[in-house]
Amino acid sequence: MEQYLKHDTVVYQIYPRSFLDTNGDGIGDLRGIIQKLDYLQDLGINTIWLSPVYKSPNDDNGYDIADYKAIQPEFGTMEDFEELIAEAKARGIGIIMDLVINHTSDEHEWFQRALAGEEKYRDYYIIRPGKNGKVPNNWGNFFADCPWAPFGDTGEYYLHLFSKKQPDLNWRNPAVLEEVKDIMRFWLEKGVQGFRCDVINIIWKTSLEDGKKQFALTGQEHYLSQPGCHEILRRLNEEVIKPYGAWTVGETVFVDIPKAKDLCSPERKELDMVFSFEHMECDQVGLKWFKTRLSLKKLMSTLTRWQKGLGWNANYFENHDQPRFISRFSDSQNYRKEASKLMAGLLMTLRGTPFLYEGQEIGMTNGDFADLSEIMDIESHNVWAMAKSLGIPAPMRWQMIKRTSRDNARTPMQWTSEANAGFTGGTPWLKVNGNHTSVNVESDLADPDGVHAFWKQMIALRKSSDVLCEGHFRSVLESGSVYAFERILGMRRMLTVCNLSAKEIPMPAQLKGWKNRVISNYDDSKAGMLRPFEFRLMQP
């Protein structure tokens, strides 16, 4: 069986609700993705990561699944999905899907049958009696809520580490494993090439005892990367993934390098890659909602440690759960284009598989929401309520939400300067960013020096360079705002140089021996100087 994951794989994440609406209901759909396959092929990507399109009540925008083998009607039909697979394949593009198996929706048939008293399905979930008149334990919840909710009128509670409408599955029950294997085979038979595994390292709960009180999330020591999780991943890999030549990348919560190695080292045969979060936490104090100025020193050292620590990284700077990185690390008002291109250069020259997110290729920025009424994200509303209960003033609460809400990355794709950015002929499900009149695909494609053009160049360069695809990583300089590293394959070397600031600075003496520029995001690079947010790729 052909192995789909290769070192020249470049992944483009699509958040279907926000990509392109073709029927005027304000929600993106599968036919919108089909319509833009030529655009994606021209960009140079060869894999699409498709965020959930399964049937769902949309409490958490599709990450609460009511039927794993059905398409959400607002996205289209199973026939549309099958056409998408076929049309993508015809263009040399594979598709991986989100695999959400820590929890289901409470509207899933399994949970409904459990509520109806069927013992078989009751054991699909984690249901416990209360303790001393309270919920079963003192754990925290990822959505700033109590993780236990009443299980019907039984006097018992079910565990939900996320929304109340997302009851956690009981992976101690072998029937759950068999159900998930069947689901995975269903989609692999339709032609998908693998899965992005949602919060995959918390699926196994070793114990339901009280947790140690801590600032992050109380109780995590009982479910974070437990031995049972590793055993489940090995079985899924051996019995489903590898027989199809498929591949997996895991979203892994609170993971450090040793834990990541345990999940994705080739000899362990669990996951192929993991998404880590440490580099996305260089602008926060403790929890992600408490932002501070981005520490460039921390960002550079974190990238380097992960590059050295893992044999192969899943590299990303944006996704559906993170604010736009361009708004976080750069002066997006004055240097949006330059910083967006720098991000392209950096992502495409790090060792590992690059993942870019819809809109990143044109330099989309955070949403321009005016108040909480324009935010749809359930997590944001829960955090607002929690912050209010703690007495945090409304202006401060709004700044927390405005800077950090997941909706910042979920604003509709900006295709044109026309009404609703060409995303829909109806009313968009989420507010379109007002800067679509100047930041959009149509105008960027018309600009030979545009952000899109540079992403396209960098993707093509990476895919054609065995040094960038295969070469080892060596840090050269992490000083001030300058991040420089080599990629080395045999006797051949390439040097990435990034000025991660809005200031023009002298070229560091350590880098002056590199004379031959391969590519830069500035046509008029100055000798001996680095321009604001300049990226250069050099050869000896």
C-alpha positions in Angstrom: 0.0 0.0 0.0 1.3 3.4 -1.0 2.2 5.6 2.0 0.5 9.0 1.5 2.6 11.1 3.9 5.8 12.2 2.2 8.5 14.8 3.1 7.2 17.1 0.4 3.6 17.1 1.7 2.2 20.6 2.2 -1.2 20.8 4.0 -3.8 23.5 3.7 -6.5 23.5 6.5 -10.0 24.4 5.4 -12.6 25.4 8.0 -15.7 24.6 5.9 -18.2 27.0 7.5 -16.0 29.9 6.5 -14.4 28.9 3.2 -17.1 29.5 0.5 -20.9 29.5 0.5 -22.5 28.5 -2.8 -26.2 28.3 -1.9 -26.6 31.7 -0.1 -27.4 30.4 3.4 -24.3 32.2 4.8 -22.4 29.0 5.6 -19.6 27.6 3.6 -20.1 24.2 2.0 -18.5 21.3 0.2 -19.4 22.6 -3.3 -17.5 25.8 -2.3 -14.4 23.8 -1.7 -14.9 21.9 -5.0 -15.2 25.2 -6.7 -11.8 26.4 -5.3 -9.8 23.2 -6.0 -8.1 24.8 -9.0 -7.1 27.7 -6.8 -5.6 25.4 -4.2 -3.8 23.3 -6.9 -2.3 26.5 -8.3 -1.1 27.5 -4.9 0.9 24.3 -4.8 -0.6 22.4 -1.8 -1.0 18.7 -2.1 -3.1 17.9 0.9 -6.3 19.4 2.5 -7.1 19.0 6.2 -10.9 19.3 6.3 -12.3 20.4 9.7 -15.4 18.5 10.7 -18.2 18.1 8.1 -20.1 15.4 10.1 -23.7 15.7 11.2 -23.7 17.9 14.3 -26.0 20.3 16.3 -23.1 22.8 16.1 -22.7 23.5 19.8 -19.0 23.6 19.1 -19.1 24.1 15.3 -18.9 20.5 14.3 -16.6 19.2 17.0 -19.7 17.8 18.7 -20.6 14.9 16.3 -24.1 13.4 16.2 -23.4 11.0 13.4 -19.8 10.0 12.3 -21.0 8.5 9.0 -23.2 11.4 7.8 -22.5 14.8 6.3 -23.9 17.9 8.0 -26.8 19.0 5.7 -25.7 22.7 5.7 -22.4 21.5 4.1 -24.0 19.3 1.4 -24.5 15.6 0.8 -22.4 12.5 0.9 -22.4 12.7 -2.9 -20.8 16.1 -2.7 -18.2 14.7 -0.4 -17.4 11.8 -2.7 -17.2 14.3 -5.6 -14.8 16.4 -3.5 -12.5 13.4 -2.9 -12.5 12.5 -6.6 -12.0 16.0 -7.9 -9.2 16.6 -5.4 -7.5 13.4 -6.3 -7.6 14.3 -10.0 -5.6 17.4 -9.1 -3.0 15.5 -7.0 -4.6 16.6 -3.8 -5.3 14.2 -0.9 -7.7 14.9 2.0 -7.4 14.2 5.7 -10.4 14.6 8.0 -10.8 15.6 11.6 -11.2 12.5 13.9 -13.0 13.7 17.1 -13.0 10.7 19.4 -12.6 12.0 22.9 -16.3 12.9 22.9 -19.5 12.8 20.9 -22.4 15.1 20.8 -25.1 14.5 23.4 -27.4 14.2 20.4 -25.5 11.2 19.1 -27.6 8.0 19.0 -25.2 6.3 21.5 -25.8 9.0 24.2 -29.5 9.1 23.5 -29.8 5.3 23.9 -27.8 5.6 27.1 -30.3 8.2 28.4 -33.1 5.8 27.5 -31.6 3.2 29.8 -29.8 0.9 27.5 -26.9 -0.5 29.6 -24.8 -1.2 26.5 -24.6 2.4 25.5 -24.5 3.7 29.0 -21.0 2.1 29.2 -20.0 4.1 26.1 -19.7 7.1 28.4 -18.2 8.1 31.8 -21.2 8.2 34.2 -20.8 8.4 37.9 -22.8 9.2 41.0 -22.1 12.4 42.9 -19.9 12.5 46.0 -20.9 14.0 49.3 -23.7 15.9 47.6 -21.4 17.3 44.9 -20.2 16.3 41.5 -17.9 13.2 41.3 -14.5 15.1 41.4 -12.9 18.5 41.4 -11.6 18.5 37.8 -11.5 21.5 35.6 -12.9 21.9 32.1 -11.3 23.2 28.9 -14.3 25.5 28.3 -14.2 27.2 31.7 -17.2 25.2 33.0 -17.8 22.4 35.5 -16.9 19.1 33.7 -19.8 17.2 35.1 -23.5 17.5 34.1 -26.6 15.6 35.3 -27.3 12.4 33.4 -31.0 12.7 32.8 -33.0 12.3 36.0 -30.9 9.4 37.4 -29.1 11.5 40.0 -25.8 10.7 38.3 -23.4 12.8 36.3 -21.6 12.4 33.0 -18.1 13.7 32.3 -17.5 16.4 29.7 -14.1 18.0 29.5 -15.4 20.4 26.9 -19.0 21.6 26.3 -22.0 20.1 28.2 -23.1 18.8 24.8 -19.8 16.9 24.4 -19.9 13.9 26.7 -16.6 12.1 26.9 -16.4 8.5 25.6 -15.4 5.7 27.9 -12.3 4.2 26.2 -12.1 1.4 28.8 -15.0 -0.2 27.0 -13.6 -2.3 24.1 -16.8 -1.7 22.1 -15.9 2.0 21.8 -12.6 1.1 20.2 -14.4 -1.2 17.7 -16.9 1.5 16.9 -14.1 4.0 16.1 -12.2 1.5 14.0 -15.3 1.0 12.0 -15.8 4.8 11.5 -12.2 5.3 10.4 -12.4 2.5 7.9 -15.7 4.0 6.5 -13.9 7.2 5.5 -10.7 5.5 4.4 -12.7 3.4 2.0 -14.1 6.6 0.6 -10.6 7.7 -0.2 -9.4 10.0 2.6 -5.7 9.7 3.3 -5.6 10.1 7.1 -6.8 12.0 10.1 -6.0 15.0 12.3 -6.9 13.6 15.7 -8.6 16.1 18.0 -7.3 16.4 21.6 -6.1 12.8 21.1 -3.8 12.5 24.2 -6.6 12.9 26.7 -8.9 10.1 25.6 -7.9 7.7 28.4 -8.9 8.5 32.0 -6.7 6.3 34.3 -8.6 7.5 37.4 -11.5 9.7 38.3 -9.9 10.7 41.6 -9.7 14.4 42.7 -6.8 16.2 41.0 -4.1 18.4 42.5 -5.2 22.0 42.5 -3.3 23.9 39.8 -3.4 27.1 37.7 -3.7 25.2 34.4 -6.4 22.5 34.6 -7.1 20.5 37.8 -7.2 16.8 37.2 -5.0 16.6 34.1 -2.6 14.2 35.8 -5.4 11.5 35.6 -5.9 11.8 31.8 -3.0 13.5 30.1 -1.0 11.1 27.9 -1.8 8.0 29.9 -0.5 4.5 29.2 -4.0 3.5 28.1 -3.9 6.3 25.5 -0.7 5.0 24.0 -2.1 1.4 23.8 -5.2 2.7 22.0 -3.1 4.7 19.5 -0.9 1.7 18.8 -3.9 -0.5 18.0 -5.5 2.1 15.8 -2.3 2.5 13.9 -1.6 -1.2 13.5 -5.2 -2.3 12.7 -6.5 0.7 10.7 -4.0 3.4 9.7 -1.1 1.5 8.3 -3.1 -1.1 6.3 -4.5 1.8 4.3 -1.1 3.6 3.9 -2.8 6.5 5.8 -1.3 9.0 8.3 -2.2 10.8 11.4 -1.3 14.1 13.1 -2.4 14.5 16.7 -3.6 17.7 18.5 -1.9 17.1 21.8 -2.8 19.0 24.9 -0.2 20.2 27.4 2.5 18.2 25.6 6.2 18.7 26.1 9.0 17.2 24.0 9.4 13.9 25.9 5.6 13.4 25.8 5.6 14.2 22.1 8.3 11.6 21.5 6.2 9.0 23.2 3.4 9.8 20.9 5.1 10.1 17.5 8.5 8.5 17.6 8.5 6.1 14.6 9.5 3.0 16.7 6.4 3.5 18.9 4.0 3.2 16.0 1.3 5.5 17.4 1.0 8.9 15.6 3.0 10.2 12.6 3.2 13.8 14.0 1.9 16.0 16.8 0.8 19.6 16.9 2.5 21.2 19.9 1.4 24.5 21.4 4.4 25.8 23.2 5.4 28.2 20.4 1.9 29.5 20.4 2.2 30.4 24.1 5.0 33.0 23.8 2.5 35.9 24.2 0.6 34.7 27.3 0.9 34.5 31.1 -0.3 31.2 32.2 -3.6 30.7 30.4 -4.1 31.8 26.8 -6.6 34.4 27.8 -4.0 36.5 29.6 -2.0 38.0 26.8 1.3 39.9 27.1 3.8 41.2 24.6 5.3 38.4 22.4 8.7 37.3 23.6 10.8 36.8 20.5 13.5 35.2 22.6 11.1 32.6 23.8 9.6 32.1 20.4 13.0 31.4 18.8 14.2 29.1 21.5 11.0 27.2 21.5 11.1 26.6 17.8 14.7 25.5 18.0 14.1 23.1 20.9 11.2 21.4 19.1 13.2 21.3 15.8 16.1 19.6 17.6 13.9 17.5 20.0 11.7 15.7 17.4 12.8 13.9 14.3 9.9 15.4 12.3 7.6 18.3 13.3 4.1 19.3 12.3 4.8 23.0 11.7 2.1 25.7 11.9 1.4 29.3 13.0 -2.3 29.5 12.4 -5.4 27.2 12.7 -9.1 27.4 13.5 -8.4 27.5 17.3 -5.8 30.3 17.4 -6.0 34.0 16.7 -4.3 35.0 13.5 -0.5 34.9 14.2 0.1 37.8 11.9 -1.9 40.0 14.3 -0.1 38.5 17.3 3.6 38.8 16.4 3.8 41.6 13.9 2.9 45.2 13.2 0.0 44.2 10.9 -1.1 47.8 10.4 2.2 48.9 8.7 3.9 45.6 7.7 1.1 43.1 7.1 2.5 42.0 3.7 6.1 41.8 4.8 5.3 39.9 8.0 2.9 37.5 6.1 5.7 36.7 3.6 8.2 36.2 6.4 5.8 33.7 8.0 5.6 31.9 4.7 9.4 31.7 4.4 9.8 30.6 8.0 7.1 27.9 7.8 8.4 26.5 4.5 12.1 26.2 5.7 11.6 24.6 9.1 12.1 20.9 9.2 8.8 19.0 9.1 5.4 19.1 7.4 4.1 22.6 7.0 0.4 23.3 7.7 -1.1 26.6 6.5 -4.6 27.8 7.3 -7.2 29.3 5.0 -6.5 33.0 4.5 -3.0 32.8 5.7 -1.8 32.8 2.1 -3.2 36.4 1.7 -2.3 37.7 5.1 -5.7 37.7 6.8 -5.8 39.3 10.2 -7.9 39.0 13.4 -11.5 39.8 13.2 -12.7 43.4 13.8 -15.5 42.5 16.2 -17.2 45.3 18.1 -18.6 43.5 21.1 -19.5 40.1 22.4 -22.8 39.9 20.4 -20.7 39.4 17.3 -18.8 36.5 18.8 -20.2 33.0 18.1 -17.6 30.8 19.8 -18.9 28.9 22.8 -15.6 28.9 24.6 -15.4 32.7 24.4 -18.9 33.1 25.9 -18.0 30.7 28.7 -14.8 32.6 29.5 -16.7 35.9 29.5 -19.1 34.4 32.1 -16.3 33.0 34.2 -14.4 36.3 34.1 -17.5 38.2 35.1 -18.1 35.9 38.0 -14.5 36.7 39.1 -15.2 40.4 39.1 -13.1 41.2 36.1 -14.3 44.6 34.7 -16.2 44.5 31.4 -13.6 46.4 29.4 -10.9 44.0 30.5 -13.1 41.0 29.7 -13.7 42.3 26.2 -10.0 42.8 25.6 -9.5 39.2 26.7 -12.1 38.0 24.2 -11.2 40.3 21.4 -7.5 39.3 21.4 -7.9 35.6 22.0 -11.3 34.3 20.8 -11.1 31.5 18.3 -13.5 33.4 16.1 -10.6 35.6 15.1 -9.5 32.8 12.7 -13.0 31.8 11.7 -14.1 34.9 10.0 -15.2 34.2 6.4 -12.5 33.8 3.7 -11.9 37.0 1.9 -12.2 36.2 -1.8 -13.1 39.7 -3.2 -13.6 43.3 -2.2 -17.3 43.0 -2.8 -20.1 42.7 -0.2 -19.4 39.9 2.3 -15.9 39.4 0.7 -17.4 37.2 -2.1 -17.9 34.5 0.6 -21.7 34.5 0.4 -24.7 36.0 -1.3 -26.6 35.7 1.9 -26.0 36.8 5.5 -22.6 35.3 6.7 -22.8 33.1 9.8 -19.9 35.2 11.3 -19.0 38.8 10.7 -16.7 39.4 7.7 -13.6 41.5 8.5 -14.0 45.0 7.2 -10.5 45.0 5.7 -11.7 42.6 3.0 -11.9 45.6 0.7 -8.1 45.7 0.6 -7.1 42.2 1.8 -8.7 39.6 -0.5 -7.7 36.8 -2.9 -8.7 38.7 -6.1 -6.6 41.7 -5.5 -3.7 39.7 -4.2 -3.6 37.5 -7.2 -3.4 40.6 -9.4 -0.3 41.7 -7.5 2.9 40.0 -8.7 4.5 41.2 -5.4 1.5 40.1 -3.3 1.4 37.8 -0.3 -0.1 35.0 -2.3 2.6 35.1 -4.9 5.3 34.7 -2.2 3.5 31.8 -0.6 3.3 30.1 -4.0 7.0 30.7 -4.6 7.9 29.3 -1.2 5.7 26.2 -1.5 7.2 25.5 -4.9 10.7 26.1 -3.6 10.3 23.8 -0.7 8.8 21.0 -2.7 11.6 21.2 -5.3 14.4 21.3 -2.7 15.6 18.0 -1.1 17.6 20.2 1.3 14.4 21.8 2.6 12.5 18.6 2.5 15.1 16.2 4.0 17.8 18.3 5.5 18.8 18.4 9.2 18.2 21.5 11.3 20.9 23.6 13.0 20.3 26.8 14.8 22.8 29.5 13.9 21.6 32.7 15.6 18.9 33.6 18.1 19.7 37.2 19.1 17.5 40.2 19.5 15.0 40.0 16.7 17.2 37.8 14.4 16.4 34.1 14.0 18.8 32.2 11.7 19.1 28.5 11.1 20.6 26.1 8.6 19.1 23.2 6.8 21.9 20.7 5.9 21.9 17.7 3.6 25.3 16.1 3.1 27.6 18.9 1.9 24.8 21.2 0.9 23.5 23.9 3.1 20.8 26.6 3.1 20.4 29.4 5.6 17.2 31.0 6.7 17.5 34.5 8.2 14.5 36.3 9.8 14.2 39.8 11.2 11.2 39.4 13.5 10.9 43.1 14.2 9.5 46.3 12.7 13.0 47.9 12.8 15.7 47.9 10.2 18.8 46.4 11.8 22.4 45.7 10.7 23.1 42.2 9.4 24.8 40.3 12.3 28.4 39.7 11.7 28.0 35.9 12.0 25.8 35.9 8.9 27.8 38.1 6.6 29.7 35.2 5.0 26.5 34.1 3.3 26.4 36.0 0.0 24.1 34.1 -2.4 20.5 35.0 -1.9 18.0 32.4 -3.1 14.8 34.3 -2.2 13.7 37.2 0.0 10.4 39.0 0.7 12.1 42.2 -0.3 13.3 42.9 -3.8 15.4 45.8 -2.6 17.3 44.1 0.3 20.0 46.4 1.6 23.6 45.2 1.7 24.6 44.7 5.3 21.1 45.5 6.6 17.9 43.6 7.4 14.7 45.3 6.6 11.6 45.2 8.9 10.2 41.7 9.0 12.7 40.6 6.3 13.1 36.9 5.3 16.1 35.7 3.4 17.0 32.3 2.2 20.7 32.1 1.5 23.3 29.7 0.1 27.1 29.7 0.8 
